[in-house]
Amino acid sequence: MDKATELARLKDEAEQCRLCGLRQGCNRVVFGEGNPEAKILVIGEGPGEAEDQQGRPFVGKAGQLLDKILEVCGFERFTHTYIANIVKCRPPNNRIPTPEERGICMAYLQRQIEILQPPIIILLGATALQGLLDPQAKITRMRGIWQLWEGRWVMPVYHPAALLRNPQLKQASWEDFKKVVNKYREIVDSAHYSAHC
Ligand code: SF4
């Protein structure tokens, strides 16, 4: 079975999911989207209002900023990345998902990772960092530092919503994304083009 078919089957399964209470309060399950053959997996926290309405990840203001950041890196979401979240259903009032909700929903993300086999993972913000790597980890300490996790290169960065709230973080975040571009050139495509780095 090819990756696209495996992902489609898993998506069908997630759309029927009622394993935690988040499904009761949301409109749509936001499974994820992108290129099944992508070498970069981008992981966020969970759907917000716009994502819950559209059933797609990162389509609100933070998502628009993410697309811009990817663009300056020479990446395009449906070509170079696959984008998913730690939890697939929107937490009420955009609260942070509880450790229990994260723990239950992680099974889907783990299976996405098994299917995608991405050599590079970008973690957007504290919840993604804590959900995948370490529940005690601090994004302010670990952002910009490569982590080797299960044979994959993992880069924690600030969540785009944090950059919208605090534009002073943008320069530091850009430095982190430049490291992703360099790693991509090193292990995926030495000819990868970005006009900006
Ligand atoms: S958040 Fe995840 S575990 Fe909870 S109902 Fe939605 S898909 Fe299932």
Residues whose N, C-alpha, C, O or C-beta is under 5 A from the ligand:
A	BS01	SF4	A14 C17 R18 L19 C20 L22 R23 V87 K88 C89 I104 C105
